[in-house]
Every structure is written in C-alpha cells, then in structure tokens.
Amino acid sequence: MEDLAAIADRFGDDLRARREAARNSPSVDYRVVRRLKESALRGSFEWFRDTELASGTRRAAAFRAYTRDQAWWLDDYALFRALHAAHGERPWGEWPQPVRDRTTPALAQARVELADDVLYRQYLQWVADDQWADARRDAGDVALFGDLPFMVSGDSADVWARQDEFRLDASIGVPPDAFSETGQNWEMPVYRWDVLAERGFDWLRDRARRNAALFDGYRVDHLVGFYRTYFRPHDGGAAQFSPPDEPSQAQLGERVLEVFRSSGAYITAEDLGIVPQFVRDSLAKKGIAGYKVLRWERYWHQDGQPFKDPRDYPPVGVATTGTHDTEPMGMWWQNASRAERQAVLAIPSLRARLTDEDLASAVDRAVMSHPLREALLEILYASGSDLLIFPVQDVFGWHDRINQPPTVNNSNWTWRLPWPVDRLPFEPPAMAAAAQLREWARKHGRSSPTCP
C-alpha cells in the first residue's frame, strides 16, 4: 500500500502548509482536517483502484471480502454518501423524489452512475476497519470501550434507508434539567417504537452487533431515552413522551437493553440527568452499571446534603469525576461555593488522605491544589464501583472543556491533547501520571498483579 504521507506530499506546498498548521493547532480545525484527509485518501484510493484492484492482489481480495461481509450496512451507507456528494451535500429530503423515496429503478441507476464514488466510500470504511483491527490487536490485554449514541441524524444513511421507522414530523430532546431551564431540542427524528417492535428491533439489533464487533464493551448513551423518548412535534404541539405511560416505558426499555446485551458486549448505561426512579430500579434489576459522578453523588434529602463516600458506591456502577458534558474537576472546584467545598472535604475517605494543612487551605482556595486533586482521584480508585473512568483533563488538572451543552459553537468538541498519542509514553508529565495511576490501580485492586 502506498504511504498516505507520501501521497499527501505530492499535493504541493499549500497542502503541506495546511497539514503543518493543523498539526500545530491547539484545537481541531475540522474543515482543514477534512480537506487534508480527503486529498490524501482520494489519492490513496485511486492508486488502490488502478493498481491493486485492477491486478487482483491479495489486498484487493481482502477488500472484496469485506464489502461482501459488511454489505448489510455498507451498501446503503456508501450509496447514501455518494448521492449526498452528487447532490451538493444537500440533505436527502431535498433530493429528487425517486432517490429520496428509494425507488428501485432510481437506486439501481444511481449505483451504476456513481459506481466509482460508491467504491471510494466502501474503500474508506475498509481502511478504517483495517486500521481499527490493527489497533485492537496492538492493544494486547487492554479492552477497548466504545459508545452507542441514542439517536442518529435525520440526514443519515440510517434514516434515509429506514424512513418508516422514524417520525420526521417531530424532534427528539430532553425536558428541562440542570443544563437547560427550557430543555433541549436536538433536532433529530423520533423513533417509531411501534414499527421497531413489530420488526423485532432489527435495526437496533444490527447496531448492537456492529458495536460488539468494534468494541469489547460500550456505553449506551442517554439510557432514559430508550425507556421514554421526549419529543416536540414540529407543528408546535405539546412536548410528550413515547411511550406515554410508565408500564409501557419500563417494558420498552428492558426489551431494548436485552437487544443490546444480545450482542455479547459488556454495556454500561449513561443514566445522568432527569432519570425516574423506575428506570434506576430497572437497571439494578438487570445488573447494568450506571454512572456515579462524584460531584452529584450526595444525600440530597439529608441536612446539608452531604456527599456520599465513594467507598459506599454500589459494585455495579461506573465511578467518575465527570463526563464530556461537565466542566473539568478543577473548574468545578473553582466555581463551587464555600459550603460545597466544605461538604466535599467532609468525605471521610478524602479527609484520611489530606493533612490538616491541606484541609484548612482548600476551603478558601479557588485553585485546586495538587494534593487535593490526587486525593480525589485516589478515593475513586478506592470506590466500591467495579468500573472507573477519568476524563483526561482531571488526571492532569487541566481546565479545558470538551462540550458545553446545550450550545452549538466552534469550540465544542475541538479540544485536543497537547501531545500526539504516540508521544505519550515519552512525555514526562504523561509518564508521571501513568505511573501514579498504575500505583493506585495496584493498591486498590484494579489491575492484575502482573500488570507492567
């Protein structure tokens, strides 16, 4: 296979300058990255098509086998992407009626007319799949965990291919919560649960199967939405839940969870925000781990609302300092009231790890001290929860935020590490952090005795 870097170098000084600018940028400029990758990947594909496919090499045979094995999703996806490009990247709802409505003659004609671009889209997925397989192999005994999003975009191959399984006259979201006084409107179509149920939830089953092939386990995003989906009709009608009543909601959620579990992958449930008690009871009954975010785990109905000691978290759970939607731990501490800081410092397992001087200075200190940050991380290592997740910002004490819900702007999801990932084993701050995490893992039984 021709080296992608060598291909990129053939595109002149402008492309090389853009590549260096993207590499040196403190955040991800997706427009530049997409243009760079498109140029390099197009060149790679053309070389593969004209050289390897044309001569029937071993890699060509592997590609053909991949397209056959993955045809159940890849055919629609590749055609959708080719059609999207052919129609100026306009949403599929604006395409000419025959391809918009997927008439058989129109799709057959499109596959012929767009055959080369369809092949290109298949090639990209094959390259990505091949690289992912290499990464999993190189990870050795490290399990890789993924994510299953609750919804998909209305302008997606999934919705285009299965239009009758979605309500296109309404939009999914969430009711008012801590992130938004008015709730959130995600502007995505709504599941037609009756249709999915009639078909045995085959599309969700396929999604679970694909996720299980990619990951050792995965997080089910917005778990409560699979029990009761909150949506707003486009005509301005009242927001409502589907299904409308608790018994139906419990039945739906548990059926969907069994669909996800049937894939064989280990699943956790993102159960944050406004989650009714019957959903939490259902997760406990099913033995599915929910999330225990330190800053929200309090005895809310007791005087002073004391924080729960992580030692008392249930075993079936995921202990964490925060998520991609929260501010990093250092920012949380900086913005916390004095009363909240005092409540945190009253956690018994935390007090045991701090000196009297550390405790006294932390209450009125907006900047989280190094001893306090390390103590907070360690008490989660010592927590009762079987699983533990740290946002990387909290490991290093950084204040960079990943996402600010419910906003759409040019900074959300653009944060990047200060080092390339292949440099992590050689950067002193990363090496020191890794050594400390490894020590806590061994101390608190979160690693094998033979862990290097």
C-alpha positions as CSV (number, residue, x, y, z in Angstrom):
1,M,0.0,0.0,0.0
2,E,1.3,3.4,-0.9
3,D,2.1,5.5,2.2
4,L,-0.5,8.2,2.8
5,A,2.1,10.7,3.9
6,A,3.9,10.3,0.5
7,I,0.6,10.8,-1.3
8,A,-0.1,14.0,0.6
9,D,3.4,15.3,-0.2
10,R,2.5,15.1,-3.9
11,F,-0.2,17.8,-3.5
12,G,2.1,20.8,-3.3
13,D,3.2,23.4,-0.8
14,D,-0.3,24.6,0.0
15,L,-1.4,21.2,1.3
16,R,1.8,20.6,3.2
17,A,1.4,24.1,4.9
18,R,-2.2,23.3,5.8
19,R,-1.1,20.0,7.2
20,E,1.5,21.6,9.4
21,A,-0.9,24.2,10.6
22,A,-3.4,21.6,11.5
23,R,-0.8,19.6,13.4
24,N,0.3,22.6,15.4
25,S,-3.1,24.0,16.1
26,P,-4.1,23.8,19.8
27,S,-7.6,22.7,18.8
28,V,-9.1,20.7,15.9
29,D,-10.0,22.6,12.8
30,Y,-12.3,20.1,11.3
31,R,-12.7,21.9,7.9
32,V,-8.9,21.9,7.4
33,V,-8.6,18.3,8.6
34,R,-11.4,17.1,6.3
35,R,-9.8,18.8,3.3
36,L,-6.4,17.3,4.1
37,K,-7.7,13.8,4.6
38,E,-10.0,14.0,1.5
39,S,-7.0,14.9,-0.7
40,A,-4.8,12.1,0.7
41,L,-7.5,9.5,0.8
42,R,-8.6,10.2,-2.7
43,G,-5.1,9.7,-3.9
44,S,-4.7,6.5,-1.9
45,F,-8.0,5.2,-3.3
46,E,-7.1,6.0,-6.9
47,W,-3.8,4.2,-6.5
48,F,-5.5,1.2,-4.9
49,R,-8.2,1.1,-7.6
50,D,-5.8,1.4,-10.6
51,T,-3.1,-0.8,-9.2
52,E,-4.4,-3.4,-6.8
53,L,-8.0,-3.9,-7.8
54,A,-7.0,-3.9,-11.4
55,S,-4.5,-6.7,-10.9
56,G,-6.4,-8.6,-8.3
57,T,-3.8,-8.5,-5.5
58,R,-4.2,-10.1,-2.1
59,R,-5.4,-6.8,-0.6
60,A,-7.9,-6.5,-3.4
61,A,-9.3,-9.8,-2.4
62,A,-9.5,-8.7,1.2
63,F,-11.4,-5.6,0.2
64,R,-13.9,-7.6,-1.9
65,A,-14.4,-10.0,1.1
66,Y,-15.0,-7.0,3.4
67,T,-17.6,-5.5,1.1
68,R,-19.4,-8.8,0.9
69,D,-19.4,-9.4,4.7
70,Q,-20.5,-5.9,5.5
71,A,-23.0,-5.4,2.7
72,W,-25.8,-5.4,5.3
73,W,-25.0,-1.8,6.2
74,L,-22.2,-0.8,3.8
75,D,-24.2,-0.9,0.6
76,D,-26.8,1.7,1.8
77,Y,-24.1,3.8,3.5
78,A,-21.8,4.0,0.6
79,L,-24.6,4.8,-1.9
80,F,-26.0,7.4,0.5
81,R,-22.6,9.2,0.8
82,A,-22.1,9.1,-3.0
83,L,-25.6,10.5,-3.6
84,H,-25.1,13.1,-0.9
85,A,-21.9,14.3,-2.7
86,A,-23.7,14.2,-6.1
87,H,-26.4,16.5,-4.8
88,G,-24.1,19.1,-3.4
89,E,-24.2,17.7,0.1
90,R,-27.8,18.7,0.4
91,P,-30.0,16.8,2.9
92,W,-31.6,13.7,1.4
93,G,-35.1,15.2,1.9
94,E,-34.1,17.8,-0.8
95,W,-33.1,15.1,-3.4
96,P,-35.2,14.3,-6.4
97,Q,-38.2,12.2,-5.5
98,P,-37.1,8.9,-7.0
99,V,-33.8,8.7,-5.0
100,R,-35.3,10.5,-2.0
101,D,-38.0,7.8,-1.8
102,R,-35.7,5.0,-2.8
103,T,-37.5,3.7,-5.8
104,T,-35.8,0.5,-7.1
105,P,-35.1,1.8,-10.6
106,A,-33.6,5.1,-9.2
107,L,-31.3,3.3,-6.8
108,A,-30.1,0.8,-9.5
109,Q,-29.4,3.7,-11.8
110,A,-27.5,5.6,-9.1
111,R,-25.3,2.6,-8.3
112,V,-24.3,2.5,-12.0
113,E,-23.7,6.2,-12.4
114,L,-22.0,6.7,-9.1
115,A,-20.1,3.4,-9.1
116,D,-16.7,4.9,-8.6
117,D,-17.7,7.1,-5.7
118,V,-19.6,4.2,-4.1
119,L,-16.4,2.2,-4.4
120,Y,-14.4,5.0,-2.8
121,R,-16.8,5.2,0.2
122,Q,-16.5,1.4,0.7
123,Y,-12.7,1.7,0.5
124,L,-12.7,4.4,3.2
125,Q,-14.6,2.1,5.6
126,W,-12.4,-0.8,4.8
127,V,-9.2,1.2,5.5
128,A,-10.7,2.4,8.8
129,D,-11.8,-1.1,9.8
130,D,-8.4,-2.5,8.9
131,Q,-6.6,0.2,11.0
132,W,-9.0,-0.4,13.9
133,A,-8.4,-4.1,13.8
134,D,-4.6,-3.4,14.0
135,A,-5.2,-1.0,16.9
136,R,-7.2,-3.6,18.8
137,R,-4.5,-6.2,18.2
138,D,-1.7,-3.9,19.3
139,A,-3.7,-3.0,22.5
140,G,-2.9,-6.5,23.8
141,D,-4.8,-7.2,27.0
142,V,-6.3,-3.7,27.1
143,A,-10.0,-3.8,26.4
144,L,-11.4,-1.0,24.2
145,F,-14.7,0.6,25.2
146,G,-17.0,2.4,22.8
147,D,-20.2,4.3,22.6
148,L,-23.7,3.7,21.2
149,P,-25.4,7.1,20.5
150,F,-29.0,7.3,21.5
151,M,-30.1,8.9,18.2
152,V,-28.8,9.4,14.6
153,S,-29.0,12.4,12.5
154,G,-32.1,12.8,10.3
155,D,-29.7,13.4,7.4
156,S,-28.1,10.0,7.6
157,A,-28.0,6.7,5.7
158,D,-29.9,5.0,8.6
159,V,-32.9,7.3,8.4
160,W,-32.9,7.5,4.6
161,A,-32.8,3.7,4.4
162,R,-35.5,3.1,7.1
163,Q,-37.7,6.2,6.8
164,D,-40.9,4.5,8.1
165,E,-39.1,3.7,11.4
166,F,-38.8,7.4,12.3
167,R,-41.2,10.3,12.9
168,L,-39.9,13.0,10.6
169,D,-42.5,15.5,11.8
170,A,-41.1,15.8,15.3
171,S,-37.8,16.3,17.1
172,I,-36.2,14.5,20.0
173,G,-34.7,16.3,23.0
174,V,-34.8,16.3,26.8
175,P,-37.0,18.1,29.3
176,P,-35.7,21.0,31.4
177,D,-32.7,19.9,33.6
178,A,-29.6,21.2,35.2
179,F,-28.1,22.1,31.8
180,S,-31.1,24.0,30.5
181,E,-34.1,25.6,32.1
182,T,-36.1,25.2,28.9
183,G,-34.9,21.7,28.0
184,Q,-33.0,20.7,24.8
185,N,-34.2,20.2,21.3
186,W,-31.7,18.0,19.4
187,E,-33.4,18.4,16.0
188,M,-33.3,14.7,15.3
189,P,-36.2,12.4,14.2
190,V,-38.1,10.3,16.7
191,Y,-38.2,6.5,16.9
192,R,-41.5,5.0,15.9
193,W,-41.3,2.4,18.6
194,D,-44.4,0.5,17.4
195,V,-42.7,-0.1,14.0
196,L,-39.4,-1.1,15.5
197,A,-41.1,-3.5,17.9
198,E,-43.0,-5.2,15.0
199,R,-39.7,-5.8,13.3
200,G,-38.1,-7.3,16.4
201,F,-35.9,-4.2,16.9
202,D,-33.8,-5.5,14.0
203,W,-32.1,-2.1,13.3
204,L,-31.1,-1.7,17.0
205,R,-30.0,-5.3,17.0
206,D,-27.8,-4.6,14.0
207,R,-26.4,-1.6,15.7
208,A,-25.6,-3.6,18.8
209,R,-24.0,-6.3,16.6
210,R,-21.8,-3.8,14.9
211,N,-20.7,-2.2,18.2
212,A,-19.9,-5.6,19.6
213,A,-17.7,-6.2,16.6
214,L,-15.8,-3.0,17.2
215,F,-15.5,-2.9,21.0
216,D,-15.2,-5.1,24.0
217,G,-17.9,-3.1,25.6
218,Y,-19.8,0.1,25.1
219,R,-21.7,2.9,26.9
220,V,-25.4,3.2,25.9
221,D,-25.9,7.0,25.5
222,H,-28.9,8.7,27.1
223,L,-30.3,5.5,28.5
224,V,-33.5,7.0,29.7
225,G,-34.5,7.8,26.1
226,F,-34.8,4.1,25.4
227,Y,-37.4,3.9,28.1
228,R,-39.2,7.1,27.4
229,T,-38.4,9.3,24.4
230,Y,-39.1,13.0,24.9
231,F,-40.1,14.8,21.7
232,R,-41.6,18.0,20.4
233,P,-43.9,18.0,17.3
234,H,-42.8,20.4,14.6
235,D,-46.3,21.9,14.4
236,G,-45.8,23.4,17.8
237,G,-47.8,20.9,19.7
238,A,-47.1,20.0,23.3
239,A,-43.9,18.1,24.1
240,Q,-44.6,14.5,25.2
241,F,-43.1,11.1,26.0
242,S,-43.2,8.0,23.9
243,P,-44.4,5.6,25.2
244,P,-46.8,7.7,27.3
245,D,-47.1,5.7,30.5
246,E,-44.7,4.1,32.9
247,P,-45.6,0.4,32.4
248,S,-45.1,0.7,28.7
249,Q,-41.9,2.7,29.2
250,A,-40.4,0.0,31.6
251,Q,-41.3,-2.7,29.1
252,L,-39.8,-0.9,26.2
253,G,-36.5,0.0,28.0
254,E,-36.0,-3.5,29.2
255,R,-36.6,-5.0,25.8
256,V,-34.1,-2.6,24.2
257,L,-31.5,-3.4,26.9
258,E,-31.9,-7.1,26.1
259,V,-31.4,-6.4,22.4
260,F,-28.1,-4.6,23.3
261,R,-27.0,-7.3,25.6
262,S,-27.7,-10.0,23.0
263,S,-24.6,-8.8,21.1
264,G,-22.4,-10.2,23.7
265,A,-20.6,-7.0,24.5
266,Y,-20.5,-5.6,28.1
267,I,-22.7,-2.5,28.3
268,T,-23.0,0.4,30.7
269,A,-25.8,2.9,30.9
270,E,-25.4,6.7,30.8
271,D,-28.2,7.4,33.3
272,L,-27.5,11.1,34.1
273,G,-29.9,14.0,34.1
274,I,-33.6,13.6,35.0
275,V,-34.0,9.8,35.3
276,P,-37.1,8.5,37.0
277,Q,-36.7,6.0,39.9
278,F,-38.3,3.2,38.0
279,V,-35.5,3.4,35.4
280,R,-32.8,3.1,38.0
281,D,-34.7,0.2,39.6
282,S,-34.8,-1.4,36.2
283,L,-31.1,-1.0,35.7
284,A,-30.4,-2.5,39.1
285,K,-32.7,-5.5,38.4
286,K,-30.9,-6.1,35.1
287,G,-27.5,-5.7,36.7
288,I,-26.4,-2.9,34.3
289,A,-23.9,-0.3,35.6
290,G,-25.0,3.3,35.8
291,Y,-22.8,6.3,36.4
292,K,-21.6,7.7,39.8
293,V,-20.3,11.2,39.1
294,L,-18.6,12.3,42.3
295,R,-19.9,15.9,42.4
296,W,-23.6,14.7,42.0
297,E,-23.5,11.7,44.4
298,R,-24.9,13.3,47.5
299,Y,-27.6,12.5,50.1
300,W,-29.9,15.1,48.7
301,H,-32.6,14.7,51.3
302,Q,-30.4,14.9,54.4
303,D,-29.5,18.1,56.2
304,G,-26.5,19.8,54.5
305,Q,-26.8,17.3,51.6
306,P,-23.5,15.6,52.4
307,F,-21.5,13.9,49.7
308,K,-21.6,10.1,49.5
309,D,-18.3,8.5,50.3
310,P,-17.1,6.6,47.1
311,R,-16.4,3.6,49.3
312,D,-20.1,3.2,49.5
313,Y,-20.9,3.3,45.8
314,P,-22.5,0.0,44.6
315,P,-20.3,-2.5,42.9
316,V,-22.4,-2.4,39.7
317,G,-21.5,1.1,38.7
318,V,-19.1,3.4,36.9
319,A,-17.3,5.8,39.3
320,T,-16.1,9.0,37.6
321,T,-15.1,12.6,38.3
322,G,-17.1,14.0,35.3
323,T,-18.2,13.5,31.7
324,H,-17.6,15.1,28.3
325,D,-20.6,17.3,29.2
326,T,-19.4,18.7,32.5
327,E,-16.7,21.2,33.3
328,P,-13.4,19.6,34.4
329,M,-12.9,18.9,38.1
330,G,-10.6,21.9,38.5
331,M,-13.2,24.3,37.1
332,W,-15.9,22.7,39.2
333,W,-13.9,23.3,42.4
334,Q,-13.1,26.9,41.3
335,N,-16.8,27.7,40.8
336,A,-18.0,25.8,43.9
337,S,-19.4,27.7,46.9
338,R,-17.6,27.5,50.2
339,A,-20.3,25.3,51.6
340,E,-19.9,22.9,48.7
341,R,-16.2,22.7,49.2
342,Q,-16.7,22.1,52.9
343,A,-19.1,19.3,52.1
344,V,-16.5,17.7,49.7
345,L,-13.8,17.9,52.3
346,A,-16.0,16.2,54.8
347,I,-15.9,12.9,52.8
348,P,-14.3,10.5,55.3
349,S,-12.0,8.7,52.8
350,L,-10.9,12.1,51.4
351,R,-10.1,13.6,54.8
352,A,-8.0,10.5,55.6
353,R,-5.7,11.3,52.6
354,L,-5.1,15.0,53.3
355,T,-3.1,16.8,56.0
356,D,-4.8,19.2,58.4
357,E,-3.0,22.0,56.5
358,D,-4.3,20.8,53.1
359,L,-7.8,20.7,54.5
360,A,-7.6,24.1,56.0
361,S,-6.2,25.8,52.9
362,A,-8.5,24.0,50.4
363,V,-11.8,25.5,51.7
364,D,-11.0,29.1,50.6
365,R,-8.6,28.2,47.7
366,A,-10.2,28.5,44.3
367,V,-7.3,26.8,42.6
368,M,-7.5,23.0,43.3
369,S,-4.2,22.0,44.9
370,H,-2.2,19.1,43.6
371,P,-2.7,17.1,46.9
372,L,-6.4,17.6,46.8
373,R,-6.7,16.6,43.1
374,E,-4.7,13.4,43.7
375,A,-6.7,12.6,46.8
376,L,-10.0,13.0,44.9
377,L,-8.7,10.7,42.1
378,E,-7.5,8.1,44.6
379,I,-10.8,7.9,46.5
380,L,-12.5,7.0,43.3
381,Y,-9.8,4.3,42.7
382,A,-10.8,3.0,46.2
383,S,-14.5,3.3,45.4
384,G,-17.0,0.4,45.6
385,S,-17.8,0.6,41.9
386,D,-16.4,-2.1,39.7
387,L,-15.6,0.3,36.8
388,L,-13.7,3.6,36.9
389,I,-13.4,6.4,34.3
390,F,-11.4,9.6,34.4
391,P,-11.7,12.4,31.8
392,V,-8.1,13.0,30.9
393,Q,-8.4,16.7,31.9
394,D,-8.9,15.6,35.5
395,V,-5.9,13.4,35.5
396,F,-3.7,16.4,34.7
397,G,-5.7,19.1,36.4
398,W,-6.4,20.9,33.1
399,H,-9.4,23.3,32.7
400,D,-10.1,22.7,29.0
401,R,-13.7,21.8,28.4
402,I,-14.8,19.3,25.7
403,N,-18.5,20.2,25.3
404,Q,-20.9,22.9,26.6
405,P,-24.5,21.6,26.4
406,P,-26.9,22.8,25.0
407,T,-24.8,25.0,22.7
408,V,-23.6,24.8,19.2
409,N,-20.4,26.7,18.5
410,N,-16.9,26.5,17.0
411,S,-15.2,25.3,20.2
412,N,-17.3,22.3,21.3
413,W,-15.6,19.0,20.5
414,T,-12.4,20.7,19.2
415,W,-10.2,20.1,22.2
416,R,-7.1,18.0,21.6
417,L,-4.2,16.6,23.7
418,P,-1.1,18.8,23.9
419,W,0.9,15.8,22.5
420,P,0.3,13.3,19.7
421,V,-0.8,10.0,21.2
422,D,2.3,8.2,20.0
423,R,4.3,10.6,22.2
424,L,2.5,9.9,25.4
425,P,5.0,7.2,26.6
426,F,7.8,9.7,26.3
427,E,6.4,12.9,27.7
428,P,7.4,13.4,31.3
429,P,4.0,14.7,32.6
430,A,2.2,11.8,30.9
431,M,4.8,9.3,32.2
432,A,4.4,10.6,35.7
433,A,0.6,10.5,35.5
434,A,0.7,6.9,34.2
435,A,3.0,5.8,36.9
436,Q,0.7,7.3,39.6
437,L,-2.5,5.7,38.1
438,R,-0.7,2.4,37.8
439,E,0.3,2.6,41.5
440,W,-3.3,3.3,42.6
441,A,-4.7,0.6,40.4
442,R,-2.4,-2.0,42.1
443,K,-3.0,-0.6,45.5
444,H,-6.8,-0.8,45.2
445,G,-7.1,-4.0,43.2
446,R,-7.9,-2.5,39.9
447,S,-5.2,-4.4,37.9
448,S,-3.6,-7.8,37.6
449,P,-0.6,-8.4,39.8
450,T,1.3,-9.0,36.6
451,C,0.3,-5.6,35.1
452,P,3.5,-4.0,33.8
